[in-house]
Amino acid sequence: TGLAARIWMPEGAAENPVPAILEYIPYRKRDFTAQRDSMNHPYFAGHGYASVRVDMRGSGESGGVLRDEYLEEEFFDGMGVLRWIADQPWCNGAIGMIGISWGGFNGLQIAAYGPPELKAVISVCSSDDRYSDDVHYMGGCLLGDNLSWASTMFSFNSCPPDPELAGDNWRDLWMKRLEGSGLWLETWLRHQRHDSYWRHGSISEDYHRITCPVMAVSGWADGYSNTVFRMLEYLNVPRKGLIGPWSHRYPHMGVPGPAIGFLQECIRWWDYWLKNKDTGIMDEPMLRVWMQDSEPPQACCEIRRGRWVAEDVWPSDNIKDQWYYIEKTKLSLREEEKAAKIPVPLQSPLTVGLFAGKWCSYSATPDLPYDQREEDGGALVFETEPLSEPLEVLGVPLCRLSFTSSKPVAMAAVRLSDVAPDGKAARVTYGLLNLTHRNSHEKPEYLVPGMRYEAQIKLNGVAQTFPEGHKIRLSISTSYWPIAWPPPEPAKLDVYTGKSRLMLPVRPPGKSDENLPDFDLPECAEPLKRTPIETGHYNWRVVRDMAQDRSTLNVIKDEGVKRYEDIDMEIEDRSYEWYSSVNDDFSSIRGETKWIKGFRRGNWYVRTITRTVLTADPEFFFINAELDAYEDDIRVYSRTWNLKIKRDFI
């Protein structure tokens, strides 16, 4: 199978071979990542590296069909690419891999095979655990983003290669993709617990398989910040961790800002490991993070105030576990002598979660969590007294919950918020647990109604300052839609507050923080020119239809139409999502998506439309999906899926 590549070459590499950098992803180098590629790869080439951007099998102008994420053939293809690069006369045999999201995943996954050509990895916004900490499931709960991500790839896999590169064979390649890529949502829904499907490609199964140095990078608004903590703790190789305020973006383009000179940091890393230059990067602290200042809740955020802090090693002895007792309506550092041991009932409305933002922010405008007062009316709420002095946390908070359930399947969503004196509540972090997974993600167990249980709920890692005079709030709910799919039927929890606890990883500020060098300002190569033909629109809308008692979150990401001047092509890219519920009818939950992609050059015009609807009753999930492909406005391919998949403890 031929794989398509674009290579940026330093001058003189043919006479004096150089190290190489590989980015290996399925998002179409010719168009959809072309502008980002034009900013990154020429920059690496300008600093003495052959920078190679490869479209995976079944994407862009590469041959074959892409049937799922992280298949074994993807890894073997990638290792074949590494061997090919190393064999070229312009390469000295030393190669690094860099990637964000999918490319961050497969850099680690390929490194676990130990290819000799791969000397170092930079993994941005990725995960080491495909089940417990990825877009599909969280704490054993099915994420709404599982549908969104499946719809993204459903659309990408329907796109044709560019005839200008693929030649007369482009239509045959396209039809094979349309027919062979399949509906990935079905695959992911047939694996609702942690099984061999998810263990494949999860480097957490054996961290010691990775033997090359790793830089792990993420942002607090990203969905993958937890990975950085685990990689630093469990990898047994030279490693660095960096977490900024950013969403799912490279840090030199990071929003919320401040963005940093990330490409300069990459060069320091590559120069050290691929050119044997002592850049000083390995003399610096192992972990560097953005300690976020308190901010009012806002769904849109361009700049997140804070400061850089660092830890020489992770886990750090500077971090101390501080336990709070959950009592009545309070969070207290000291247990009351007569703490309430009676249970407090909790049964949340389905609308708790409408203002939660996205599981993984992709642009931070406006997909960040809104004022949590909108959510807390349907939750149990516990607060500290106003703080007498600032408190800073860095790490993974933990909630120990003592409870009974009225139903065999139930969930708990736990949120930590910063409450200002005016009452505004900004969500700091959160965690989810499918309570049937309280002991194991591999072997869930039904709850016995009325029986007392203990469960530990890990919240996402965070770095946050709680100012003097503010309160720390813990909120617990039994639903969090559309972040996570609700249980099969309404479940009431009785929470034993006197036996439940909250742990915060407290970090005292250190003088060493004051001496940290500043990052450089962002640099990159000149971006590829794109001309707007039709302006797009991006928004989140919460609609409450009081007559029908229907609540809907509508996510609009309409990129409009842009002209790519270098390839003389117009690209259309639009997506729409709807997540709804009616009253407290758990069988009314509905997720619906529609993606449109179009390609036009002269008289050549291709357009694809994908639609997916996911619903459920207490026993089954139901998928209805459609794929239509058009050439010159004539439909040339159409397929529908109507599937029923049994719920498995979800």
Secondary structure, DSSP 8 states (H G I E B T S, - for coil): ----EEEE--TTTTTS-EEEEEEEESS-TTTTTHHHHHHHHHHHHHTT-EEEEEE-TTSTT--S---STT-HHHHHHHHHHHHHHHHSTTEEEEEEEEEETHHHHHHHHHHTT--TTEEEEEEES--S-TTTBSSSEETTEEBHHHHHHHHHHHHHTT----HHHHGGGHHHHHHHHHHHS--HHHHHHT--SS-HHHHTT-GGG-GGG--S-EEEEEETTSS-HHHHHHHHHH--S-EEEEEES--SS-GGG-SSB----HHHHHHHHHHHHHS----SGGGS-SEEEEEE------S--SB--EEEEEESSSS-TT-EEEEEEEETTEEESS--TT---SEEEE---TTTTTTS--SS-SS-SS-S---THHHHTTSEEEE----SS-EEEEE--EEEEEEEESSSS-EEEEEEEEE-TT--EEEEEEEEEEGGGSS-SSS-----TT--EEEEEE---EEEEE-TT-EEEEEEES--TTTB---SS---EEEEGGG-EEEEEE----HHHHT--------------EEEEE--EEEEEEEEETTTTEEEEEEEEEEEEEEETTTTEEEEEEEEEEEEEETTEEEEEEEEEEEEEEEEETTEEEEEEEEEEEEE-SSEEEEEEEEEEEETTEEEEEEEEEEEEE----
